[in-house]
Amino acid sequence: MAMRSKHINVGPDSAREKVVLEVLVDDTNAVSAEFSASEVEDLMEKIAFARAALKEGVVPDLDPMAKMRFTVIDPAWRSSTDFSAPDTNAKGVLLALRHTGYGWLSFLLPHKEAKALGQWLIESVKDN
């Protein structure tokens, strides 16, 4: 298994067609389940919603010394202008980035933030 913790082991099966999740109940007993790619995506979405509902939020600022353990090089991206988020009045520019492990991650940027990000990207490329 690829990921190990004290109580949970996760990894692909030998054919790399399913993800195997094993939960250790005690020192001698474990419960396991296998998930297809689409089932993993559904599970990850449910976990993300549950994580977002926790009292302890995600750290608001990225530590400059943080190690990005699963960085995707040159991700595919899609965008749409004048997008409205479902069930809200929020409007802005939709930016979706494709992560090889997490799938498509979407962000709704207010127009002002989208413009600031675009300007920063252009300035950063000029300097390099």
BELJOHU-V159652 format. One record per residue. N is the residue number from 0. RES is the residue in one letter. PHI is phi in whole degrees, -180 to 180 (* if undefined). Layout:
n: (N & N)
res: (RES & RES)
phi: (PHI & PHI)
This chain:
n: (0 & 1 & 2 & 3 & 4 & 5 & 6 & 7 & 8 & 9 & 10 & 11 & 12 & 13 & 14 & 15 & 16 & 17 & 18 & 19 & 20 & 21 & 22 & 23 & 24 & 25 & 26 & 27 & 28 & 29 & 30 & 31 & 32 & 33 & 34 & 35 & 36 & 37 & 38 & 39 & 40 & 41 & 42 & 43 & 44 & 45 & 46 & 47 & 48 & 49 & 50 & 51 & 52 & 53 & 54 & 55 & 56 & 57 & 58 & 59 & 60 & 61 & 62 & 63 & 64 & 65 & 66 & 67 & 68 & 69 & 70 & 71 & 72 & 73 & 74 & 75 & 76 & 77 & 78 & 79 & 80 & 81 & 82 & 83 & 84 & 85 & 86 & 87 & 88 & 89 & 90 & 91 & 92 & 93 & 94 & 95 & 96 & 97 & 98 & 99 & 100 & 101 & 102 & 103 & 104 & 105 & 106 & 107 & 108 & 109 & 110 & 111 & 112 & 113 & 114 & 115 & 116 & 117 & 118 & 119 & 120 & 121 & 122 & 123 & 124 & 125 & 126 & 127)
res: (M & A & M & R & S & K & H & I & N & V & G & P & D & S & A & R & E & K & V & V & L & E & V & L & V & D & D & T & N & A & V & S & A & E & F & S & A & S & E & V & E & D & L & M & E & K & I & A & F & A & R & A & A & L & K & E & G & V & V & P & D & L & D & P & M & A & K & M & R & F & T & V & I & D & P & A & W & R & S & S & T & D & F & S & A & P & D & T & N & A & K & G & V & L & L & A & L & R & H & T & G & Y & G & W & L & S & F & L & L & P & H & K & E & A & K & A & L & G & Q & W & L & I & E & S & V & K & D & N)
phi: (* & -78 & -104 & -126 & -136 & -63 & -124 & -131 & -122 & -138 & -177 & -76 & -73 & -64 & -89 & 59 & -109 & -139 & -99 & -105 & -114 & -122 & -112 & -82 & -80 & -154 & -63 & -122 & -119 & -140 & -118 & -131 & -145 & -113 & -130 & -73 & -58 & -68 & -68 & -64 & -61 & -64 & -62 & -64 & -64 & -64 & -65 & -63 & -64 & -65 & -62 & -64 & -85 & -69 & -61 & -80 & -78 & -67 & -53 & -70 & -122 & -81 & -65 & -60 & -97 & -64 & -94 & -85 & -78 & -140 & -85 & -97 & -85 & 52 & -70 & -68 & -145 & -137 & -145 & -148 & -92 & 52 & -92 & -112 & -73 & -59 & 65 & -140 & -97 & -67 & -128 & 166 & -104 & -85 & -122 & -117 & -117 & -95 & -101 & -66 & -104 & -93 & 85 & -79 & -108 & -113 & -137 & -102 & -97 & -56 & -52 & -62 & -70 & -62 & -65 & -63 & -64 & -60 & -63 & -62 & -62 & -63 & -65 & -68 & -69 & -61 & -73 & -108)
